Amino acid sequence: MATFARFEPLTAAETAAVEQTAAFLHSRIKIGCTGCRYCMPCPMGVDIPDNFSIWNKLGMFGQPEAIKHQWEAHFPDAEKASHCVRCGKCEAACPQHLPIRNALARLQQELDQL
């Protein structure tokens, strides 16, 4: 309780700075996947949340060489987005109604270009 004894809400300027920072970070996210894994298992073996995680890392931090190394050396080929056959099972299960099939295609194309 002592922590909040001297609570002071953020000023308007501080609130604006927080909102501006949040908007900037949100703009770098490729897809809003939370990794809940409701889309899994994929009938083709694609690890959808892990694919989206690496894609979001590319968007958030850049560093294409590090992402390319992680993609090639530490991500099993059988689990990559390229194996998606667009069956739609994942989208039917996604509680966020994400466009998973289209996003996997864009992800694969972008990572192939690294």
Phi, psi and omega in degrees: 000329181299330180301322184261005182298325181249037183298133174230125179294161178296148174285170178299321179293319179293318178298317178297320179295319178296315180295321179294318179295317179298318179296319178297312180296318180298326181293340182269350180283128181285319179209143186277039178289130179266357180077025183292337177071016174297336180285351185259153002276147174280133180301336181262000178087006179290129175271088187300308181298323180289324174300313181293327178297314180292325178295317177294326175298320178298315180294319185285315189250351185072236177051058184302326180293319179293320179293318178299317178298314180298317181298317184277321188267332188239006182241113184301134181304322182296342182258002183283158183301335182299341181272359178294130178253011175061038181289332177090358180303320181296317182293326178294333182264348186287118180291345179263357180056042180286148176280069190300314184298313179293321180294320178297322178294316179295318179302310183298318180298316182293317181289329176295334182275354180291000000 
